[in-house]
Amino acid sequence: MECRDALAALIDLRVQDSWLNHTGSDLLQDIARSATLETRISLPDDGSDHMMGQFWQVEHKRGALLSQHRFQTAADLAFAVARDALCDLYVDGKTLVCQPSYVDEDTAEIIDVRNAVFETDVSRDLQLLTGIVVHMASWDSRQRSSTHIYYDGKTFSQDAPSDVTVLHSFRVPGRRLEDLRRLARGKYERISAHALSVRISMPGIMGLRPRQFIKISLGTTEPTLGVDQVVSRFSVNDGFIQRVVLRSRRSGA
């Protein structure tokens, strides 16, 4: 059985309007209203919910018109807003949810499956274990100036660190230095989360879904990892089995 969740309403909704003096949360509210969805929006209180669309300058208005629109569907626009705020975007029933991607495990419900796993497959990306550096670049066409910043998971610098193994470079226009620091930290956490990937097979748990936390045993360690994917299978011979993909999704991971 295959199905689509309520995000399909955003995928099927074409973006035809420009917007004026809207913050990111305002845009998400309007998008959800057009798609007949409820909302549960919680953007970080760190300047992420800034003004978007056409405001202040003529260039923004021109860029938001349909003839020059870089968004095709409401889903494109909604995910762009969520990524800019370093948030996760998904639906819970008929509710559009936007909240920070990394939830503190101390306040989250943790499922203990240390003694109930049939099979465990652990993979590590050696390129992501050390030497990751994120480079963020921005420019201001009116001031004819550019801003660059590098982040290695600990410190920010204007010049690339000497021990770079993998450099991930991103460009965003019209951003301030503090915005670039916030975006660099979020990009680093998203990339480094893929350094460790654990796939387990276990008896099915009703209600298990992505964004929950599971504690497992990996040799001498018992890490708490975030659920990235759940595939449930039912059969006469095997019963209810779930295959789960786990990654480090803690705050500051």
DAWO-V198233 format. One record per residue. RES is the residue in one small letter. PHI is phi in whole degrees, -180 to 180 (NA if undefined). NEAR is the number of other ideal C-beta (glycine too) atoms within 12 Angstrom. D_CENTER is the distance of its C-alpha to the mean C-alpha in Angstrom with 1 decimal. Layout:
BEGIN
res={RES,RES}
phi={PHI,PHI}
near={NEAR,NEAR}
d_center={D_CENTER,D_CENTER}
END
This chain:
BEGIN
res={m,e,c,r,d,a,l,a,a,l,i,d,l,r,v,q,d,s,w,l,n,h,t,g,s,d,l,l,q,d,i,a,r,s,a,t,l,e,t,r,i,s,l,p,d,d,g,s,d,h,m,m,g,q,f,w,q,v,e,h,k,r,g,a,l,l,s,q,h,r,f,q,t,a,a,d,l,a,f,a,v,a,r,d,a,l,c,d,l,y,v,d,g,k,t,l,v,c,q,p,s,y,v,d,e,d,t,a,e,i,i,d,v,r,n,a,v,f,e,t,d,v,s,r,d,l,q,l,l,t,g,i,v,v,h,m,a,s,w,d,s,r,q,r,s,s,t,h,i,y,y,d,g,k,t,f,s,q,d,a,p,s,d,v,t,v,l,h,s,f,r,v,p,g,r,r,l,e,d,l,r,r,l,a,r,g,k,y,e,r,i,s,a,h,a,l,s,v,r,i,s,m,p,g,i,m,g,l,r,p,r,q,f,i,k,i,s,l,g,t,t,e,p,t,l,g,v,d,q,v,v,s,r,f,s,v,n,d,g,f,i,q,r,v,v,l,r,s,r,r,s,g,a}
phi={NA,-123,-152,-115,-88,-69,-63,-59,-64,-77,-66,-83,-94,-82,-88,-126,-106,-92,-135,-128,53,-113,-85,-60,-67,-62,-63,-63,-62,-66,-62,-62,-62,-67,-95,57,-114,-78,-132,-141,-113,-140,-80,-59,-92,-129,89,-69,-90,-98,-69,-135,85,-95,-161,68,-122,-63,-60,-66,-65,-64,-70,-94,-71,-60,-66,-125,-78,-94,-107,-103,-126,-63,-66,-58,-67,-64,-70,-64,-63,-66,-64,-62,-91,59,-119,-98,-121,-160,-117,-120,69,-109,-112,-83,-114,-133,-151,-54,-68,-108,-105,-65,-67,-68,-108,-101,-75,-112,-97,-95,-123,-62,-115,-135,-106,-77,-147,-131,-127,-109,-129,-126,-95,-64,-72,-98,-75,-144,79,-78,-133,-104,-113,-114,-130,-143,-148,-122,-68,-75,-86,56,-134,-130,-130,-128,-149,-119,-137,-109,97,-127,-131,-103,-151,-85,-117,-66,-60,-75,-100,-74,-97,-133,-108,-109,-111,-133,-124,-135,-84,63,-111,-82,-62,-66,-66,-65,-65,-63,-67,-64,-64,-66,-62,-62,-65,-65,-71,-67,-63,-88,-65,-123,-130,-120,-115,-125,-120,-155,-60,-64,-120,-63,90,-70,-155,-57,81,-92,-119,-131,-100,-130,-106,-127,68,-90,-115,-132,-75,-105,-118,-85,-82,-97,-152,-131,-117,-102,-131,-118,-153,-67,-78,-101,80,-100,-121,-123,-110,-123,-104,-120,-143,-75,-127,-80,-63,82,-70}
near={6,5,7,13,22,26,31,17,26,37,22,17,28,20,29,17,21,25,32,19,17,25,24,34,31,24,42,41,25,30,40,33,18,26,30,17,33,19,29,23,33,23,34,27,11,18,22,32,27,28,23,33,31,23,21,15,17,12,18,24,17,15,23,28,21,16,10,14,23,15,29,18,24,35,33,23,37,41,27,28,38,35,24,34,35,32,35,31,41,26,28,21,14,18,23,41,30,39,26,31,36,29,26,18,25,12,12,22,21,23,29,18,30,21,12,23,29,19,17,26,19,23,18,18,20,14,18,27,18,19,23,32,34,38,32,37,27,27,19,18,14,13,13,7,16,20,27,26,36,33,34,29,29,18,17,27,20,18,14,24,24,11,15,22,20,26,23,31,21,27,19,27,23,27,28,21,21,19,25,32,28,33,37,38,33,36,32,36,31,29,31,35,29,27,27,29,26,38,27,35,26,33,23,23,23,12,13,29,25,27,29,27,34,41,27,33,21,24,11,6,14,17,26,31,39,39,37,29,23,28,22,23,19,15,10,7,8,16,14,19,24,33,27,39,28,41,36,32,36,26,22,20,28}
d_center={27.0,24.1,22.6,19.9,18.1,18.3,15.4,18.4,19.9,17.3,17.8,21.5,21.6,22.6,21.9,25.4,25.5,24.9,23.9,25.7,24.8,21.6,18.8,15.1,15.9,19.2,17.7,15.5,18.8,20.8,18.7,18.7,22.4,23.2,21.6,23.5,20.5,20.4,17.7,16.1,14.3,13.7,12.3,13.0,16.7,16.4,17.1,13.6,15.5,17.8,20.1,19.1,21.2,24.9,26.3,28.8,29.5,30.9,28.4,25.5,27.7,28.6,25.1,24.1,27.1,26.8,28.8,26.2,23.0,20.0,18.3,20.0,18.6,17.1,14.0,13.7,14.2,12.0,8.8,10.1,10.7,7.3,5.9,9.2,9.0,5.9,5.3,4.5,7.3,10.1,13.8,16.2,19.5,20.1,17.8,14.7,12.3,9.8,9.3,7.8,5.3,8.5,11.7,15.1,16.9,20.1,19.4,17.8,20.0,20.6,22.3,24.9,25.6,27.4,30.6,29.5,27.8,29.7,28.0,25.5,24.1,22.5,21.3,20.5,19.6,22.3,20.9,17.8,19.9,21.6,21.9,18.3,18.4,16.0,18.0,17.1,19.9,20.8,24.1,26.3,28.7,31.1,31.5,31.3,29.3,26.2,24.1,22.7,21.0,20.3,18.3,19.2,17.4,20.5,22.0,21.6,24.3,25.7,26.8,25.1,25.9,28.7,27.2,24.3,23.6,20.6,19.6,16.4,17.2,15.4,17.4,16.8,20.0,21.6,19.6,21.3,21.3,19.5,16.6,16.5,16.5,13.6,11.5,13.1,12.4,8.6,9.0,11.5,9.7,7.1,10.4,12.7,11.1,12.6,16.0,16.9,16.6,18.9,20.1,22.6,25.1,26.5,28.3,26.3,25.0,25.0,21.9,19.7,16.2,12.6,11.1,14.7,16.3,19.2,21.8,23.6,26.4,26.0,29.5,30.2,26.8,25.1,21.4,19.1,16.0,13.0,13.5,11.2,14.0,17.4,20.3,23.4,26.8,30.2,33.5,37.2,37.5,34.3,33.4,29.8,27.6,23.8,21.9,18.7,16.1,15.1,13.1,13.0,10.3,12.6,12.5,13.6,13.1}
END
